[in-house]
Amino acid sequence: MYRVIQWATGGVGKAAIQGVLRHPELELVGCWVHSADKHGKDVGELIGEEPLGVAATTDIDELLALDADCVMYSPMLPDDQVVAKILRSGKNVVTPVGWVYPDRENSAVQALEEACVAGNATLHGSGIHPGGITERFPLMISGLTAAITHVRAEEFSDIRTYNSPLVVREVMGFGLTPEQAMSGPMATLLEAGFKQSVRMVADELGFRSEPRIRSTQEVAVAVTGTDELVVPMEAGTVAARRFKWQAIVDDKPVVTAAVNWLMCDVELDPPWTIGEKGERFEVEVTGDPDVLLTFKGLQPETVAEGLERNPGVVVTANHCISAIPLVCEAGPGIKTYLDLPMITGRAAPDLAR
Ligand SMILES: NC(=O)c1ccc[n+]([C@@H]2O[C@H](COP(=O)([O-])OP(=O)(O)OC[C@H]3O[C@@H](n4cnc5c(N)ncnc54)[C@H](OP(=O)(O)O)[C@@H]3O)[C@@H](O)[C@H]2O)c1
């Protein structure tokens, strides 16, 4: 059994705890919480289930002193110093907050590599988008085709299910003017991760792409105002956003990662829609032959269901949890999908051998 500590109990953290509990090779031994009012609470209680006999704590040193193999690190704001401390204490780290394909020339990345070596530990960045749809799955299906000219990974999501007014308005920029939204933090927050994914695909497929990954962003505004959504929206304020990151060869894109976020059912200017296929993720490899893969099920069926438990959040957690046994067996250092064996899920407990 691999002994796991969960770091933070937000949406991803709660799903990760459930993932650990259902995984036959994993055992939950500790849990860090950011919120002081969660300190000392049983982790089972924090996820709305039976007590587990594991108390949550805000005390980092107490957790680092535990005998544990791996930390699932999913706080809202990542802290390199904390990650380095965890690695130095000899614990592996899986996380959806970065390091999917980090730049090894960057001094902050080098410091984490050193922490890995000092603690004989591994750091693995994962997730869904980025951390799955944008690089692992395109690379996987790229093996089916030849003479590749373009790879596209694209999200189409309805933001009505994002139940955090603060994040939706202040971070994602919905309900703000186009100027406020475009100059807000979202593009910068997203691009660190997505640029790594685009770079990973371009490098691995051998494109002679420019070193710079091109970023673009566009917005669509609400034609009429509404108070019915997660944030109030006046006419002319942002109700949809589109971001794109592209690797370029000879002025043409060869790898594209894109995000389309729409407040569906709001009339938009320009008149974007999510399309007849609805919410989805698409991966398309243009080559001989062209291959198109559409992922359904990673977004909720209804707005109400999404507000309760969002499958995208659960998938993000599962992708990290599924990697834990492989990460625990890997050598020290930052290990990407290119370094690890195939990451798989496990049978439901009542069907397992
Ligand atoms: N790569 C991907 O595909 C992907 C997908 C989804 C999310 N993510 C990332 O995963 C992380 C967690 O997402 P989430 O949906 O679980 O977020 P969330 O629901 O907002 O919760 C994050 C948790 O972070 C803790 N927290 C609050 N303020 C904090 C602070 N100032 N510093 C450190 N921790 C703080 C809290 O933990 P306690 O409740 O324990 O006190 C909170 O519940 C985010 O960084 C998000 O960007 C990545």
PDBQT file of the ligand as one rigid body, heavy atoms in Angstrom, charges set to zero:
ROOT
HETATM    1  N1  LIG A 401      -4.957  21.121 -14.438  1.00  0.00    +0.000 N 
HETATM    2  C1  LIG A 401      -6.253  21.042 -14.391  1.00  0.00    +0.000 C 
HETATM    3  O1  LIG A 401      -6.880  20.490 -15.276  1.00  0.00    +0.000 OA
HETATM    4  C2  LIG A 401      -6.999  21.607 -13.207  1.00  0.00    +0.000 A 
HETATM    5  C3  LIG A 401      -8.391  21.424 -13.115  1.00  0.00    +0.000 A 
HETATM    6  C4  LIG A 401      -9.056  21.911 -11.972  1.00  0.00    +0.000 A 
HETATM    7  C5  LIG A 401      -8.356  22.573 -10.979  1.00  0.00    +0.000 A 
HETATM    8  N2  LIG A 401      -7.003  22.760 -11.116  1.00  0.00    +0.000 N 
HETATM    9  C6  LIG A 401      -6.238  23.439 -10.060  1.00  0.00    +0.000 C 
HETATM   10  O2  LIG A 401      -6.331  22.703  -8.862  1.00  0.00    +0.000 OA
HETATM   11  C7  LIG A 401      -6.286  23.588  -7.728  1.00  0.00    +0.000 C 
HETATM   12  C8  LIG A 401      -7.446  23.268  -6.789  1.00  0.00    +0.000 C 
HETATM   13  O3  LIG A 401      -8.671  23.500  -7.478  1.00  0.00    +0.000 OA
HETATM   14  P1  LIG A 401     -10.068  23.407  -6.697  1.00  0.00    +0.000 P 
HETATM   15  O4  LIG A 401     -11.137  23.413  -7.728  1.00  0.00    +0.000 OA
HETATM   16  O5  LIG A 401      -9.998  22.310  -5.695  1.00  0.00    +0.000 OA
HETATM   17  O6  LIG A 401     -10.057  24.800  -5.957  1.00  0.00    +0.000 OA
HETATM   18  P2  LIG A 401     -11.025  25.276  -4.750  1.00  0.00    +0.000 P 
HETATM   19  O7  LIG A 401     -12.246  24.437  -4.702  1.00  0.00    +0.000 OA
HETATM   20  O8  LIG A 401     -11.131  26.733  -4.901  1.00  0.00    +0.000 OA
HETATM   21  O9  LIG A 401     -10.235  24.909  -3.420  1.00  0.00    +0.000 OA
HETATM   22  C9  LIG A 401      -8.893  25.071  -3.196  1.00  0.00    +0.000 C 
HETATM   23  C10 LIG A 401      -8.562  24.901  -1.726  1.00  0.00    +0.000 C 
HETATM   24  O10 LIG A 401      -7.349  25.617  -1.528  1.00  0.00    +0.000 OA
HETATM   25  C11 LIG A 401      -7.288  26.027  -0.190  1.00  0.00    +0.000 C 
HETATM   26  N3  LIG A 401      -6.998  27.472  -0.149  1.00  0.00    +0.000 N 
HETATM   27  C12 LIG A 401      -7.826  28.534  -0.053  1.00  0.00    +0.000 A 
HETATM   28  N4  LIG A 401      -7.128  29.684  -0.038  1.00  0.00    +0.000 NA
HETATM   29  C13 LIG A 401      -5.834  29.330  -0.147  1.00  0.00    +0.000 A 
HETATM   30  C14 LIG A 401      -4.603  30.030  -0.172  1.00  0.00    +0.000 A 
HETATM   31  N5  LIG A 401      -4.563  31.358  -0.073  1.00  0.00    +0.000 N 
HETATM   32  N6  LIG A 401      -3.442  29.326  -0.285  1.00  0.00    +0.000 NA
HETATM   33  C15 LIG A 401      -3.448  27.987  -0.376  1.00  0.00    +0.000 A 
HETATM   34  N7  LIG A 401      -4.587  27.246  -0.331  1.00  0.00    +0.000 NA
HETATM   35  C16 LIG A 401      -5.740  27.921  -0.232  1.00  0.00    +0.000 A 
HETATM   36  C17 LIG A 401      -8.598  25.689   0.489  1.00  0.00    +0.000 C 
HETATM   37  O11 LIG A 401      -8.338  24.458   1.145  1.00  0.00    +0.000 OA
HETATM   38  P3  LIG A 401      -9.085  23.890   2.437  1.00  0.00    +0.000 P 
HETATM   39  O12 LIG A 401     -10.515  23.745   1.992  1.00  0.00    +0.000 OA
HETATM   40  O13 LIG A 401      -8.418  22.595   2.648  1.00  0.00    +0.000 OA
HETATM   41  O14 LIG A 401      -8.889  24.836   3.547  1.00  0.00    +0.000 OA
HETATM   42  C18 LIG A 401      -9.527  25.494  -0.697  1.00  0.00    +0.000 C 
HETATM   43  O15 LIG A 401     -10.587  24.652  -0.427  1.00  0.00    +0.000 OA
HETATM   44  C19 LIG A 401      -6.327  25.005  -8.297  1.00  0.00    +0.000 C 
HETATM   45  O16 LIG A 401      -5.025  25.546  -8.304  1.00  0.00    +0.000 OA
HETATM   46  C20 LIG A 401      -6.814  24.812  -9.728  1.00  0.00    +0.000 C 
HETATM   47  O17 LIG A 401      -6.320  25.793 -10.607  1.00  0.00    +0.000 OA
HETATM   48  C21 LIG A 401      -6.323  22.265 -12.197  1.00  0.00    +0.000 A 
ENDROOT
TORSDOF 0
